[in-house]
């Protein structure tokens, strides 16, 4: 195990054998370019390219040069305050201009960027802040259901070392103790260039829900994030109209697609902070913008909207789908409309494992998750679990025990997903060993929800599993065994309980099923795969489904 950090040894990493590391370098998958150097070179090429934010509360339009000036000023102000390589810059912002400024400023400083999805609540924030001990925290005042001033005012109490910058119009005198307005730092002398940093050092730590109760901190180095940026650029088709970015930039892939891939493609950025399908369709018509895919919901929400027309179809020549289960019915529907659909597979840990290109055979593009991408290796173990390794694979978790659990002695990453490889090398995901629900591209930990639901008096046992969802790919469903002589909880009672706990709304189960017994192995372990299959097949007669929760639309009502 090796260690990094100009500020001290903070996170351990898995060792990549020198022969494999040499091959990654020799074949060009790894370079010595740091994230700050990539940003410096990219922004220098595309200064005149438009950068726009569509928002009801913080709209902005300008160029990359304007964003770069603010990013360098913020970096200069923070550097003067002693922030540099190895320090953590944490931000929790919607898809706003200030997210780009913060990301690029942290890259210039050689700091470790920690994005937090904008809808995470106090429970998740408390854990992430404690795990990261950030030097800088950047948040909104409030957005949608989240009151960031209240959340961070409580979480940052007792952490005088964390500089808290707040985006919004509240005067400094009215902000919580220790907070200051983000804009107040943008007049500082700009940082002239990126601070040198070891390319093997951490560049980004992305927190993602998984099989563990708390979010997992996924560490990517400058080398792995650079490789991943180039992989995404390779996979996504060239041409087509300028694209709208609706995926949250607080999510790993949304952030990379918004703030790094455009630096290689020299393309405009068009952020939107609320995904309202009607508003998106109007924007497409008025401004000639397109939507190129993402999680299944982004495509289906447009196709299902009554305003969708041939005019919009012309702005959607292709759709790259991934980040959540992709039903074949969706890819075939898109194809019938004239949209060239293709699928890909990866995770925050190993972002680009397989994918299809537009010139791959149609049947493969529509029904499989693609072929192994350049530089990546894949094999299946005896149980069909997918094992992967490659130059864009993460370098470890913040928790070293989790790292040891998912890597074997030869450096293969146990994905927790089960799949099959056909004779042509195309992979199809068939199930998940890991207990994760992927709702519209966001990972949800079943264990986290189960623990909270067990706090309800009526609940004797509960399993939270993925249920198919035509819009979102899948959502959480709670399967509950009620205590003897007690009345079953309602969906509204379940939602109220989880809301009081501070759990993000996207994680709330959207269906409740009542059972007398849960399916088990001879050793007594609950067979969740049986429950998932029942939900895929249509629920069996021994259960009573309740009305689904109305959690609203992803990135719209859920905010």
Residue pairs with C-beta under 8 A, 6 or more apart in sequence:
1 12
1 13
1 14
1 15
1 400
2 12
2 13
2 15
2 200
3 9
3 11
3 12
3 13
4 10
4 11
4 13
4 86
4 198
4 200
4 201
4 202
5 11
5 85
5 86
5 201
5 202
6 84
6 85
6 86
6 110
6 197
7 84
7 85
7 86
7 87
8 86
10 86
11 202
11 205
11 219
11 396
11 398
12 396
12 400
12 403
13 200
13 219
13 221
13 395
13 396
14 395
14 396
14 403
14 407
14 411
16 24
16 395
16 411
17 411
20 411
21 30
24 30
24 223
24 227
24 375
24 391
25 31
27 375
29 227
29 374
29 375
29 390
29 391
29 392
30 199
30 223
30 226
30 227
30 391
31 199
31 223
31 226
32 199
33 41
33 199
33 222
33 226
34 107
34 110
34 194
34 196
34 197
34 199
34 203
34 222
35 107
35 110
35 113
35 203
35 204
35 222
35 225
35 226
36 107
36 108
36 109
36 110
36 194
36 195
36 197
37 194
38 107
38 226
38 229
38 260
38 263
39 104
39 107
39 108
39 194
39 260
39 263
40 108
40 193
40 194
41 263
42 260
42 262
42 263
42 264
43 64
43 65
43 67
43 68
43 71
43 104
43 263
45 263
45 266
46 64
46 262
46 263
46 266
47 63
47 64
47 65
47 68
48 63
48 64
48 65
49 63
49 64
49 262
49 266
49 267
49 268
50 61
50 62
50 63
50 268
50 269
50 270
51 60
51 61
51 62
51 63
51 64
51 66
51 67
51 97
51 100
51 268
51 269
52 60
52 61
52 62
52 268
52 269
52 270
52 271
53 59
53 60
53 61
53 95
53 96
53 97
53 271
53 272
53 273
54 244
54 270
54 271
54 272
54 273
54 283
55 94
55 95
55 96
55 271
55 272
55 273
55 274
56 273
56 274
57 143
57 273
58 94
58 96
58 97
58 98
58 167
58 273
60 96
60 97
64 269
67 97
67 100
67 101
67 104
68 104
69 190
70 101
70 186
71 100
71 101
71 102
71 103
71 104
71 105
71 108
72 105
72 108
72 190
72 191
72 192
73 185
73 186
73 187
73 188
73 189
73 190
73 191
74 101
74 102
74 105
74 185
74 186
74 188
75 104
75 105
75 106
75 108
75 109
75 190
75 191
76 188
76 189
76 190
76 191
77 185
77 186
77 188
78 89
78 105
78 109
78 111
78 136
78 163
78 185
79 109
79 191
79 195
80 188
80 189
81 163
83 89
83 109
83 111
83 135
83 136
83 163
84 109
84 110
84 111
84 195
85 109
85 110
85 111
85 195
85 196
85 197
85 198
85 201
86 110
86 111
86 112
86 201
87 109
87 111
87 112
87 134
87 135
87 136
88 111
88 112
88 114
88 132
88 133
88 134
88 135
88 136
88 205
89 102
89 105
89 106
89 109
89 111
89 112
89 113
89 114
89 134
89 135
89 136
89 138
90 114
90 115
90 116
90 128
90 129
90 132
90 134
90 136
90 137
90 138
91 99
91 102
91 103
91 113
91 114
91 115
91 116
91 137
91 138
91 139
91 250
92 115
92 116
92 117
92 118
92 120
92 125
92 137
92 138
92 139
92 140
92 148
92 250
93 99
93 102
93 118
93 138
93 139
93 140
93 167
93 249
93 250
94 118
94 140
94 143
94 248
94 250
94 273
94 559
95 245
95 246
95 248
95 249
95 254
95 258
95 271
95 272
95 273
96 140
96 167
96 271
96 273
97 271
98 138
98 167
98 182
99 249
99 250
99 255
99 258
99 259
100 249
100 258
100 259
100 269
101 186
102 138
103 113
103 115
103 249
103 255
103 259
104 259
105 191
106 112
106 113
106 136
107 113
107 194
107 203
108 191
108 193
108 194
108 195
109 191
109 195
110 194
110 195
110 196
110 197
110 201
111 135
111 136
112 202
112 203
112 204
112 205
113 203
113 204
113 205
114 128
114 132
114 134
114 204
114 205
114 206
114 207
115 204
115 206
115 249
115 250
115 251
115 252
115 255
116 124
116 125
116 128
116 207
116 250
117 248
117 250
117 251
117 442
117 504
118 140
118 143
118 144
118 146
118 248
118 250
118 559
119 144
119 145
119 146
119 248
119 504
119 505
119 506
119 558
119 559
120 128
120 250
120 504
121 146
121 151
121 502
121 503
121 504
122 151
122 154
122 155
122 502
123 501
123 502
123 503
124 207
124 214
124 215
124 504
125 151
125 152
125 155
126 155
127 214
127 215
128 207
128 215
128 217
129 137
129 155
129 156
129 159
129 162
131 217
131 398
132 205
132 217
132 398
133 159
133 161
133 162
134 162
135 161
135 162
135 163
136 162
136 163
136 165
137 152
137 156
137 162
137 163
137 164
137 165
138 164
138 165
138 166
138 167
138 182
139 148
139 149
139 152
139 164
139 165
139 166
139 167
140 146
140 148
140 166
140 167
140 168
141 148
141 149
141 166
141 167
141 168
141 169
141 170
142 148
142 149
142 168
143 273
143 559
144 558
144 559
145 505
145 558
145 559
146 559
148 166
149 166
149 170
149 175
149 176
149 179
152 164
152 176
152 179
153 176
153 177
153 179
156 162
156 164
156 178
160 178
162 178
163 180
164 176
164 178
164 179
164 180
165 179
165 180
165 181
165 182
165 185
166 175
166 179
166 180
166 181
166 182
167 182
167 183
168 181
168 182
170 181
171 181
172 179
172 180
172 181
172 184
175 181
197 222
198 222
199 221
199 222
199 223
199 226
200 221
200 222
200 223
201 221
201 222
202 219
202 220
202 221
202 395
203 220
203 221
203 222
203 225
204 219
204 220
204 225
204 252
204 255
205 217
205 218
205 219
205 220
205 398
206 217
206 218
206 220
206 251
206 252
206 255
206 348
207 215
207 216
207 217
207 218
208 215
208 216
208 218
208 252
208 347
208 348
208 349
208 443
209 215
209 216
209 436
209 442
209 443
209 444
209 445
209 448
209 507
210 216
210 434
210 436
210 443
210 445
211 416
211 434
211 435
211 436
211 445
211 446
211 447
212 402
212 445
212 447
213 445
213 447
213 448
213 451
214 445
214 448
215 445
216 397
216 398
216 399
216 402
217 397
217 398
217 399
218 252
218 348
218 349
218 394
218 397
219 394
219 395
219 396
219 397
219 398
220 228
220 394
220 395
221 395
223 391
224 391
224 392
224 393
224 394
224 395
225 256
225 260
225 392
227 375
227 391
227 392
228 256
228 351
228 352
228 392
229 256
229 260
229 261
229 263
229 264
230 264
231 351
231 352
231 373
231 374
231 375
231 392
232 256
232 257
232 261
232 351
232 352
233 261
233 264
233 265
234 373
234 374
235 320
235 344
235 352
235 355
235 357
235 373
236 261
236 292
236 320
237 292
237 317
237 318
237 320
237 357
237 358
238 265
239 317
240 290
240 292
240 317
240 318
241 288
241 289
241 290
241 315
242 267
242 268
242 270
242 288
242 289
242 290
243 267
243 270
243 289
243 290
243 291
243 292
244 270
244 272
244 280
244 283
244 284
244 289
244 290
244 291
245 254
245 257
245 258
245 269
245 270
245 271
245 272
246 272
246 275
246 280
246 291
246 294
246 298
246 555
247 253
247 254
247 257
247 258
247 294
247 295
247 298
247 441
248 254
248 555
249 255
249 258
249 259
249 271
251 441
251 442
252 348
252 351
253 323
253 348
253 351
253 441
256 351
258 269
258 271
259 269
262 268
262 269
270 289
272 279
272 280
272 283
274 555
274 556
274 559
275 298
275 301
275 553
275 554
275 555
275 556
276 553
276 556
277 301
277 302
277 304
277 305
277 553
278 305
278 307
280 291
280 302
281 302
281 305
281 307
281 308
281 312
282 307
283 289
284 290
284 291
284 311
284 312
284 315
285 311
285 312
288 315
289 315
290 315
290 316
290 317
291 298
291 299
291 302
291 315
291 316
291 319
292 316
292 318
292 319
292 320
293 299
293 318
293 319
293 320
293 321
293 322
293 341
294 320
294 321
294 322
294 323
294 441
295 321
295 322
295 323
295 324
295 440
295 441
295 472
295 473
295 554
296 321
296 324
296 325
296 326
296 327
296 330
296 440
296 471
296 472
296 473
297 324
297 440
297 441
297 471
297 472
297 473
297 554
299 319
299 321
299 330
299 334
299 339
300 330
300 470
300 471
301 471
301 553
301 554
302 308
302 312
302 316
303 333
303 334
303 337
304 471
313 337
313 338
313 339
316 339
317 339
317 340
318 339
318 340
318 341
318 342
318 358
319 334
319 339
319 340
319 341
319 342
320 341
320 342
320 343
320 344
320 355
321 330
321 331
321 341
321 342
321 343
321 344
322 343
322 344
322 345
322 346
322 355
322 369
323 438
323 441
324 438
324 439
324 440
324 441
324 472
324 473
324 474
325 429
325 438
325 466
325 468
325 473
325 474
326 343
326 369
326 473
327 468
327 470
327 473
328 366
328 367
330 341
330 470
331 341
331 343
331 365
331 366
331 367
332 366
334 340
334 341
335 341
335 362
335 366
340 358
340 365
341 365
341 366
342 355
342 356
342 357
342 358
342 360
342 365
342 370
343 355
343 356
343 365
343 366
343 368
343 369
343 370
344 352
344 354
344 355
344 356
344 369
344 370
345 353
345 354
345 355
345 369
345 370
345 417
345 427
345 429
346 352
346 353
346 354
347 353
347 415
348 394
348 443
349 393
349 394
349 406
349 413
349 415
350 376
350 388
350 389
350 390
350 392
350 393
350 394
350 413
350 415
351 392
352 373
352 376
352 392
353 372
353 373
353 376
353 378
353 386
353 388
353 390
353 415
353 427
354 369
354 370
354 371
354 372
354 373
354 376
354 378
354 426
354 427
355 369
355 370
355 371
355 373
356 364
356 365
356 368
356 369
356 370
356 371
356 426
358 365
360 370
360 371
364 370
364 424
364 426
367 428
368 422
368 426
368 427
368 428
369 419
369 426
369 427
369 428
369 429
370 426
370 427
371 424
371 425
371 426
371 427
372 378
372 425
372 427
373 390
375 390
375 391
375 392
376 388
376 389
376 390
376 391
376 392
377 388
377 389
377 390
378 386
378 387
378 388
378 421
378 427
379 387
379 412
380 386
380 387
380 419
380 420
380 421
381 387
381 414
383 418
383 433
384 418
384 419
384 420
384 430
385 414
385 415
385 416
385 417
385 418
385 433
386 415
386 417
386 418
386 419
386 427
386 429
387 408
387 412
387 413
387 414
387 415
388 412
388 413
388 415
389 411
389 412
389 413
393 413
394 413
396 403
397 403
397 406
405 414
406 413
406 414
406 416
407 413
407 414
408 414
415 434
416 432
416 433
416 434
416 436
417 429
417 431
417 432
417 433
417 434
418 429
418 430
418 431
418 432
418 433
419 427
419 428
419 429
419 430
420 427
420 428
420 430
421 427
422 428
431 529
431 532
432 466
435 445
435 446
435 447
435 528
436 443
436 444
436 445
436 446
437 443
437 444
437 446
437 464
437 465
437 466
437 474
437 475
437 476
438 444
438 466
438 473
438 474
439 469
439 472
439 473
439 474
439 475
439 476
439 506
439 554
440 471
440 472
440 473
440 506
440 554
440 555
441 473
442 506
442 554
444 476
444 506
444 507
445 507
446 463
446 464
446 465
446 476
446 528
448 503
448 507
449 464
449 476
449 478
449 498
449 503
449 507
449 508
449 509
450 462
450 463
450 464
452 497
452 498
452 501
452 503
453 459
453 462
453 464
453 478
453 480
453 494
453 497
453 498
454 462
455 497
455 501
456 489
456 493
456 494
456 497
457 483
457 486
458 482
458 483
458 486
458 487
458 488
458 489
459 480
459 481
459 482
459 483
459 489
460 480
460 481
460 482
460 483
460 484
461 480
461 481
461 518
461 526
462 478
462 479
462 480
462 481
463 478
463 479
463 518
463 526
463 528
463 531
464 476
464 477
464 478
464 479
464 509
465 476
465 477
465 479
465 528
465 531
465 532
465 535
466 474
466 475
466 476
466 477
466 532
466 535
467 474
467 475
467 476
467 477
467 510
467 511
467 535
468 474
468 535
468 536
469 475
469 510
471 554
472 554
475 509
475 510
475 511
475 551
476 507
476 508
476 509
476 510
477 509
477 510
477 511
477 512
477 513
477 535
478 494
478 509
478 511
478 512
478 513
479 513
479 515
479 518
479 531
479 543
480 488
480 489
480 512
480 513
480 514
480 515
481 514
481 515
481 516
481 517
481 518
482 488
482 489
482 514
488 514
489 497
489 512
490 512
490 546
491 511
491 512
491 546
491 547
491 548
491 549
494 508
494 509
494 512
494 549
495 508
495 549
498 507
498 508
499 505
499 508
505 551
505 552
505 558
506 551
506 554
506 558
508 549
508 551
509 549
510 548
510 549
510 551
511 545
511 546
511 548
511 549
512 545
512 546
513 539
513 543
513 544
513 545
513 546
514 543
514 544
514 546
515 542
515 543
516 542
518 526
518 527
518 531
519 526
519 527
519 530
519 531
520 526
520 527
521 527
534 540
534 543
539 545
551 557
551 558
552 558
